[in-house]
């Protein structure tokens, strides 16, 4: 995937690019309004992470220009301003999602995958991976069309693993995804092991042996 990271805070821009590049994505920076406009005119991107405030201009103007060119580029707006007006304006102009700073990189990555998944499946509510099926509307999962009895956290874990398949996920990243900012208050990640172990047992019993332990690193949903 090819992403444009239009963000004028250099440290945040660098962190986002480093994090998203781990999945093999090509991430290009744009540090101001003019650079962002130049790059969306010159190149095609799968997704743009777009800050509303870009020093020399508004990210919303970049969004307008992008949509006027009829490009099939997904857009996630990020902003330090949490006002409802800005959020609605961005979404009305065609943004796919809106995040308020500060945010966890794991959540941004998850939002990106959700946006791209919706576009890939053209708004479909069913995700398929081999014998596993997930209905995102009813929040249920199946193995060979037989329902899996999962808790809310187990369902969220399964969806997170499948949308990050092939990538090692640390306990910290998993905790951030499941509990958000509240994960910072936890003394340890022992509860992550419990949830993953329960999910893995249910999948294995049904014949789906995909969750593997990456010793010293975390967990991986193996695809081969």
Residue pairs with C-beta under 8 A, 6 or more apart in sequence:
1 23
1 25
1 26
1 46
1 47
1 116
2 25
2 26
2 28
2 43
2 44
2 45
2 46
3 20
3 25
3 26
3 27
3 28
3 45
3 46
3 47
3 48
3 49
3 112
4 27
4 28
4 29
4 30
4 36
4 39
4 40
4 43
4 45
4 47
4 48
4 49
4 50
5 13
5 16
5 17
5 20
5 27
5 28
5 29
5 30
5 48
5 49
6 30
6 35
6 36
6 48
6 49
6 50
6 51
6 54
6 59
6 62
7 13
7 16
7 29
7 30
7 31
7 49
7 51
7 78
8 31
8 32
8 51
8 53
8 54
8 55
9 51
10 31
12 101
13 29
13 31
15 105
16 27
16 49
16 105
16 108
17 27
17 29
19 105
19 108
19 109
20 27
20 108
20 109
20 112
21 27
22 167
23 109
23 164
23 167
28 39
28 43
28 45
30 36
30 38
30 39
30 54
31 55
32 54
32 55
32 56
32 57
33 54
33 55
33 56
33 57
33 58
33 59
33 61
33 62
34 56
34 57
36 48
36 50
36 54
36 59
36 62
37 57
37 61
37 62
37 65
40 48
40 62
40 65
40 66
40 69
40 71
40 73
41 65
41 69
44 71
44 73
45 73
46 73
46 74
46 116
47 73
47 74
47 75
47 76
47 112
47 115
47 116
48 62
48 66
48 73
48 74
48 75
48 76
49 76
49 78
49 108
49 112
50 59
50 62
50 63
50 75
50 76
50 77
50 78
50 95
51 59
51 77
51 78
51 79
52 58
52 59
52 60
52 77
52 78
52 79
52 81
52 86
52 90
53 59
53 79
53 80
53 81
54 62
59 77
59 79
60 89
60 90
60 93
63 75
63 77
63 90
63 93
63 94
63 95
64 93
66 73
66 75
66 94
67 93
67 94
72 119
74 96
74 112
74 115
74 116
74 119
75 94
75 95
75 96
76 95
76 96
76 97
76 98
76 99
76 108
76 111
76 112
76 115
77 87
77 90
77 95
77 97
77 98
77 99
78 98
78 99
78 100
78 101
78 103
78 108
79 86
79 90
79 98
79 99
79 100
79 101
80 100
80 101
81 100
82 100
87 98
90 98
91 98
96 115
96 118
96 119
97 111
97 114
97 115
99 107
99 108
99 111
104 176
104 180
104 181
106 173
106 176
106 177
107 176
107 177
107 180
109 164
110 160
110 163
110 177
113 163
113 164
114 163
117 127
117 163
121 127
125 135
125 136
125 137
126 133
126 134
126 135
126 136
127 133
127 134
127 136
127 159
127 162
128 134
129 162
129 165
130 208
131 143
131 144
131 207
131 208
132 141
132 142
132 143
132 158
132 162
132 203
132 208
133 141
133 142
133 143
133 145
134 140
134 141
134 142
134 158
134 159
134 162
135 141
135 142
136 159
139 152
139 155
140 147
140 148
140 150
140 155
141 147
141 148
141 150
141 155
141 158
142 148
143 203
143 206
143 207
143 208
144 206
144 207
146 206
148 202
148 203
148 206
149 202
150 158
150 199
150 202
151 195
151 198
153 178
153 195
154 195
154 198
154 199
154 202
156 177
156 178
157 174
157 178
157 195
157 196
157 199
158 199
158 203
160 169
160 174
160 177
160 178
161 169
161 210
161 211
161 219
161 221
162 221
164 221
165 210
165 221
165 222
165 223
166 220
166 221
166 222
166 223
167 220
167 221
168 214
168 217
168 218
168 219
168 220
169 218
169 219
169 220
170 217
170 218
171 189
171 192
171 193
171 218
171 219
172 183
172 189
173 218
174 189
174 192
174 196
174 218
174 219
175 183
175 186
175 189
175 192
176 183
178 192
178 195
179 186
196 211
196 219
199 211
200 211
203 209
203 210
203 211
210 221
210 222
210 223
211 219
211 220
211 221
211 222
212 219
212 220
212 221
212 222
213 219
213 220
214 220
